[in-house]
Amino acid sequence: MKSAPIFLLRMVLLSTIAFGQDQKPQATPAQLTIASVVDRQISNIEKEVVEAAEAMPEEKFKFSPES
C-alpha cells in the first residue's frame, strides 16, 4: 500500500522535470545580474502602480482618513 503514493510522487516529479526541460531559458546566467533583476522588479511594480493610479477616479485622489 505504501508503494502506490511513492510511485505517484515519482511520476509527478519525473513529468515535472520532463516538461521543464522543453522550455528555453529567457536569459543566460551571464546576462542576469543583480542589477538587471532588481531593475525588472522595480519596473513591474512601477507599471502596476501607474495602472492603478490611472484607473482611480480623480475625486478619490483627495481622500484622507482624517476627513
CYANA upper distance limits for C-alpha pairs under 8 A (distance plus 0.5 A):
  1 MET  CA      5 PRO  CA      8.44
  2 LYS  CA      6 ILE  CA      7.36
  3 SER  CA      7 PHE  CA      6.47
  4 ALA  CA      8 LEU  CA      6.72
  5 PRO  CA      9 LEU  CA      6.56
  6 ILE  CA     10 ARG  CA      6.66
  7 PHE  CA     11 MET  CA      6.73
  8 LEU  CA     12 VAL  CA      6.68
  9 LEU  CA     13 LEU  CA      6.65
 10 ARG  CA     14 LEU  CA      6.55
 11 MET  CA     15 SER  CA      6.54
 12 VAL  CA     16 THR  CA      6.58
 13 LEU  CA     17 ILE  CA      6.77
 14 LEU  CA     18 ALA  CA      6.60
 15 SER  CA     19 PHE  CA      6.60
 16 THR  CA     20 GLY  CA      6.48
 17 ILE  CA     21 GLN  CA      6.86
 18 ALA  CA     22 ASP  CA      7.62
 19 PHE  CA     23 GLN  CA      8.01
 27 ALA  CA     31 GLN  CA      6.58
 27 ALA  CA     32 LEU  CA      7.22
 28 THR  CA     32 LEU  CA      7.16
 29 PRO  CA     33 THR  CA      8.39
 32 LEU  CA     36 SER  CA      6.74
 32 LEU  CA     37 VAL  CA      7.29
 33 THR  CA     37 VAL  CA      6.79
 34 ILE  CA     38 VAL  CA      6.62
 35 ALA  CA     39 ASP  CA      6.44
 36 SER  CA     40 ARG  CA      6.61
 37 VAL  CA     41 GLN  CA      6.80
 38 VAL  CA     42 ILE  CA      6.62
 39 ASP  CA     43 SER  CA      6.56
 40 ARG  CA     44 ASN  CA      6.72
 41 GLN  CA     45 ILE  CA      6.77
 42 ILE  CA     46 GLU  CA      6.50
 43 SER  CA     47 LYS  CA      6.61
 44 ASN  CA     48 GLU  CA      6.84
 45 ILE  CA     49 VAL  CA      6.70
 46 GLU  CA     50 VAL  CA      6.61
 47 LYS  CA     51 GLU  CA      6.63
 48 GLU  CA     52 ALA  CA      6.67
 49 VAL  CA     53 ALA  CA      6.63
 50 VAL  CA     54 GLU  CA      6.58
 51 GLU  CA     55 ALA  CA      6.67
 52 ALA  CA     56 MET  CA      6.81
 56 MET  CA     60 LYS  CA      7.35
 56 MET  CA     61 PHE  CA      8.12
 57 PRO  CA     61 PHE  CA      7.81
 59 GLU  CA     63 PHE  CA      8.31
 63 PHE  CA     67 SER  CA      7.99
